[in-house]
Amino acid sequence: MRGLGSLLTGLIVGGAVALLLAPEKGSETRKKIKQKAEEVGKDLEVQAAKGKEKFREFSEDGGQKFDEWSKQTAKKMNNWKEQGSEKLNDLKKSAEEMAEKAAKNVNKNTEPA
């Protein structure tokens, strides 16, 4: 959009300078102003169309990239959840084994000799 503003400013300043430096009959000046206005209008239409297309491309790209990122994140979270569940089950099993060993040792030490 910065280039469009510079373009418009240049056209306006250039047109004003041209009118001041090369005075002609009023009808000729109006004709030239009309031609310049039409050219500027066409340029604006072209720039607007280009800007609209770029915006559409960015929106589609952004949406696709967000969907991809979202899917990858969900996949990673599910993997972490599974790994966490496996680790928790391993810890539970180890704790149960340790409890059983401790109970056997307690029973062994409390049996009458």
C-alpha positions in Angstrom: 0.0 0.0 0.0 3.0 2.3 0.5 3.8 2.2 -3.2 0.2 3.0 -4.1 0.3 6.2 -1.9 3.6 7.2 -3.5 2.2 6.6 -7.0 -0.9 8.7 -6.3 1.1 11.5 -4.7 3.5 11.5 -7.7 0.7 11.6 -10.2 -1.1 14.5 -8.4 2.1 16.6 -7.9 3.2 15.8 -11.5 -0.1 16.8 -12.9 -0.3 20.0 -10.9 3.3 21.0 -12.0 2.5 20.2 -15.6 -0.6 22.4 -15.6 1.3 25.3 -14.0 4.2 25.1 -16.4 2.4 24.5 -19.6 -0.8 26.6 -19.6 -3.1 25.9 -22.5 -6.7 26.8 -23.4 -9.2 25.8 -20.7 -10.8 23.1 -22.9 -7.4 21.5 -23.6 -6.5 21.6 -19.9 -9.9 20.0 -18.9 -9.3 17.3 -21.5 -5.9 16.5 -20.2 -7.2 16.5 -16.6 -9.9 14.1 -17.6 -7.4 11.8 -19.3 -5.1 11.9 -16.3 -8.0 11.2 -14.0 -9.1 8.2 -16.2 -5.5 6.9 -16.1 -5.3 7.2 -12.4 -8.7 5.5 -12.0 -7.5 2.6 -14.2 -4.2 2.4 -12.2 -6.2 2.3 -9.0 -8.4 -0.5 -10.3 -5.4 -2.5 -11.3 -3.7 -1.9 -7.9 -6.9 -2.7 -6.0 -7.3 -6.0 -8.0 -3.7 -6.9 -7.2 -4.2 -6.1 -3.5 -7.4 -8.1 -3.4 -5.6 -11.1 -5.0 -2.7 -10.9 -2.6 -5.1 -10.7 0.3 -6.9 -13.8 -0.9 -3.6 -15.7 -1.4 -2.5 -14.8 2.1 -5.8 -15.7 3.6 -5.8 -19.1 1.9 -2.2 -19.7 2.8 -2.7 -18.7 6.4 -5.7 -20.9 6.8 -4.0 -23.9 5.3 -0.9 -23.4 7.4 -3.0 -23.0 10.6 -4.9 -26.2 9.8 -1.6 -28.0 9.3 -0.1 -26.6 12.5 -3.3 -27.5 14.4 -3.2 -31.1 13.2 0.5 -31.5 14.0 0.0 -30.1 17.4 -2.9 -32.4 18.1 -0.9 -35.4 16.9 2.1 -34.4 19.2 -0.2 -33.9 22.2 -1.8 -37.4 21.6 1.7 -38.9 21.4 2.7 -37.2 24.7 -0.5 -38.3 26.3 0.2 -41.9 25.3 3.8 -41.7 26.4 2.7 -40.2 29.7 0.1 -43.0 30.2 2.7 -45.7 29.5 5.1 -44.1 32.0 2.4 -43.8 34.6 1.5 -47.5 34.1 5.2 -48.5 34.4 5.4 -46.5 37.7 2.3 -48.1 39.1 3.6 -51.5 38.2 6.9 -50.8 39.9 5.2 -49.4 43.0 3.0 -52.5 43.2 6.1 -54.8 42.9 7.9 -52.8 45.5 4.8 -53.0 47.8 4.7 -56.7 47.4 8.4 -57.1 48.2 8.0 -54.9 51.2 5.0 -57.0 52.4 6.9 -60.2 52.0 9.8 -58.8 53.9 7.5 -57.6 56.7 5.9 -61.1 56.8 9.2 -62.8 56.8 10.6 -60.7 59.6 7.4 -61.0 61.7 7.1 -64.8 61.5 8.0 -66.7 64.6 11.4 -68.2 64.6 
